[in-house]
Amino acid sequence: MESLKTKLPHLALLVGSIILCCITACKEEKRGLVIGKIQQASDLVVTEFVVDKVVFGKKEKNILFVPVNEASFLAYSRAKIKTGINLERIKEEDILIDGNKITLNLPSIEVINFSYPPEDFIEDSLVSNPKRFLNSINLEDQETFFRLAEMDIRDQLPYMGLVETSQNHTRKLMHTLLKNFDFEEIFIHFKSDSLIVRQIQLSDNTLNP
């Protein structure tokens, strides 16, 4: 009996250690599963935008420094933009799990694709007056107007509300994803409210004659 009483505390300690190890292992397994699912969601947190742009240009013809005629050009164009987050950049300290509470610190929103397709260019023939006496707007002039319009859109990207819209979309998706892991408190923050616009080559806006 003495021996049994002596062994009981050790047995209880052993059982407690096993249970603690099991709980810790379960937590680590859940954490690993959560991190894996978050990193795989990069393709899902993509937000698409369409920006309409009016393209206007004019060309003056001067004779002996005196303007003779002014030709004008008006067209409508459309830029397509995709924003997203590289979730593979998330570090261990960016994900905090405390029971049913999880806090995420996500990377900044960035532009992952920008296109300015020529097939969406439409000239307004009622307003445009590309051919005047001794003066005309040729195909090269039109390409210059479209290229300037594209550069203007790119310069304005940080001021178009892309970050706020993209962050809201990401929060909704992450809430849906994390609810599946039975988290009751979900807090999502972003490391910066700035928009990352990486160097993207300007489109080859070659117009058909």
C-alpha positions in Angstrom: 0.0 0.0 0.0 2.9 2.3 0.9 4.4 1.7 -2.5 1.1 2.4 -4.3 0.7 5.7 -2.4 4.2 6.7 -3.3 3.7 6.0 -7.0 0.3 7.8 -7.2 1.8 11.3 -7.2 4.3 10.3 -9.9 1.6 8.7 -11.9 -0.6 11.8 -11.7 2.4 13.9 -12.7 3.0 11.6 -15.7 -0.6 11.7 -16.8 -0.7 15.5 -16.4 2.5 15.8 -18.5 1.0 13.6 -21.2 -2.2 15.6 -21.3 -0.2 18.9 -21.4 1.9 17.5 -24.3 -1.2 16.5 -26.2 -2.8 19.9 -25.7 0.4 21.6 -26.8 0.7 19.3 -29.8 -2.9 20.1 -30.8 -2.3 23.8 -30.5 0.8 23.6 -32.6 -1.0 21.5 -35.2 -3.9 24.0 -35.3 -1.5 26.9 -35.6 0.4 25.2 -38.4 -2.9 24.5 -40.2 -4.1 28.1 -39.8 -0.8 29.5 -41.1 -0.9 27.2 -44.1 -4.4 28.2 -45.0 -3.6 31.9 -44.7 -0.6 31.6 -46.9 -2.6 29.7 -49.5 -5.1 32.5 -49.7 -3.0 34.9 -51.7 -4.9 34.1 -54.9 -8.2 34.7 -53.1 -7.4 38.2 -51.6 -7.1 39.7 -55.1 -9.3 42.8 -55.8 -10.0 43.9 -59.3 -10.7 47.5 -60.4 -11.7 49.2 -63.6 -10.8 52.8 -64.2 -12.4 54.8 -67.1 -10.2 57.5 -68.6 -11.1 60.2 -71.1 -8.2 60.8 -73.4 -7.9 64.3 -74.9 -5.2 65.8 -77.0 -4.7 68.7 -79.5 -2.1 69.7 -82.0 -1.5 73.1 -83.3 -0.1 74.1 -86.7 2.0 77.2 -86.7 3.1 79.1 -89.8 5.8 81.7 -89.1 5.0 81.3 -85.4 1.4 82.1 -86.0 -1.2 79.4 -85.1 -3.2 78.5 -88.1 -5.4 75.5 -87.2 -5.8 73.3 -84.2 -6.7 69.6 -84.6 -8.2 67.8 -81.6 -8.7 64.2 -80.5 -11.1 62.7 -77.9 -11.4 59.1 -76.9 -12.5 56.9 -74.1 -10.2 54.2 -72.5 -10.2 51.8 -69.6 -7.5 50.6 -67.3 -7.7 47.3 -65.4 -6.0 47.0 -62.1 -5.5 44.1 -59.7 -4.4 44.5 -56.1 -3.4 41.8 -53.6 -1.2 40.7 -50.8 1.8 38.4 -50.8 0.7 36.3 -47.8 3.8 34.2 -48.0 5.7 37.1 -46.5 3.9 36.6 -43.2 6.2 35.9 -40.3 5.6 33.9 -37.2 5.2 37.0 -35.0 2.5 38.3 -37.4 0.0 35.6 -36.3 -0.9 35.7 -32.6 -3.3 32.9 -31.3 -4.7 33.0 -27.8 -7.4 30.3 -27.4 -10.3 31.4 -29.6 -8.8 34.8 -30.3 -6.5 35.4 -33.3 -4.7 38.6 -34.4 -3.2 39.0 -37.8 -0.7 41.7 -39.0 -0.8 41.5 -42.8 1.6 43.0 -45.3 0.7 46.1 -47.3 -1.7 46.1 -50.3 0.2 46.1 -53.6 -0.6 46.4 -57.3 0.0 43.0 -58.8 -1.3 43.7 -62.3 -1.9 46.8 -64.4 -3.2 46.7 -68.0 -4.4 49.3 -70.4 -5.7 47.3 -73.4 -5.9 49.1 -76.8 -9.1 47.1 -77.6 -10.9 49.2 -75.1 -10.0 52.5 -76.8 -13.0 54.2 -78.4 -12.6 57.5 -80.3 -15.5 60.0 -80.0 -15.9 60.9 -83.7 -18.6 63.5 -82.8 -16.2 65.6 -80.8 -12.8 64.7 -82.3 -11.6 66.9 -85.1 -8.3 65.2 -86.0 -8.0 66.6 -89.5 -7.8 70.3 -90.2 -6.4 72.3 -93.1 -2.6 71.9 -93.1 -2.9 70.1 -89.8 -3.8 66.6 -88.7 -3.5 64.2 -85.8 -1.8 61.0 -87.0 -1.5 57.5 -85.4 1.8 58.4 -83.7 0.1 61.4 -82.0 -2.8 59.3 -80.8 -0.4 56.8 -79.3 1.3 59.6 -77.4 -2.0 60.8 -76.0 -2.9 57.3 -74.8 0.6 56.8 -73.3 0.3 60.1 -71.4 -3.2 59.1 -70.2 -1.8 55.7 -69.0 1.0 57.4 -67.1 -1.5 59.8 -65.5 -3.6 56.8 -64.2 -0.5 55.1 -62.8 0.5 58.3 -61.0 -3.0 58.6 -59.4 -3.2 55.0 -58.2 -2.3 55.8 -54.6 -5.2 58.3 -54.4 -8.0 56.2 -55.9 -9.1 54.4 -52.7 -7.6 51.1 -53.8 -6.1 50.4 -50.4 -9.3 50.9 -48.4 -11.4 48.8 -50.7 -8.7 46.0 -50.9 -8.3 46.0 -47.1 -12.1 45.6 -46.6 -12.2 42.8 -49.1 -9.3 41.0 -47.4 -10.8 41.4 -44.0 -14.1 39.8 -45.1 -12.4 36.9 -46.7 -10.1 36.3 -43.8 -13.0 36.4 -41.3 -14.8 33.8 -43.4 -11.6 31.7 -43.6 -10.8 31.9 -39.8 -14.4 31.3 -38.7 -13.9 27.8 -40.0 -11.3 27.3 -37.3 -13.8 28.3 -34.6 -12.1 31.6 -33.8 -14.6 33.8 -32.0 -12.4 36.9 -31.8 -10.7 37.9 -35.1 -8.5 41.0 -35.3 -6.9 42.0 -38.7 -4.4 44.8 -39.0 -2.2 45.9 -41.9 1.4 47.0 -41.4 0.9 50.0 -43.6 -1.9 51.9 -45.3 0.3 52.8 -48.2 -0.1 51.3 -51.7 2.9 49.4 -53.1 3.2 50.1 -56.8 6.1 48.1 -58.2 7.8 49.0 -61.4 5.4 47.8 -64.1 6.2 48.3 -67.8 3.9 50.6 -69.6 1.5 48.9 -72.0 2.4 48.6 -75.7 -0.5 50.7 -76.9 -0.1 50.0 -80.6 -3.2 51.3 -82.4 -4.5 49.8 -85.6 -4.6 52.4 -88.5 
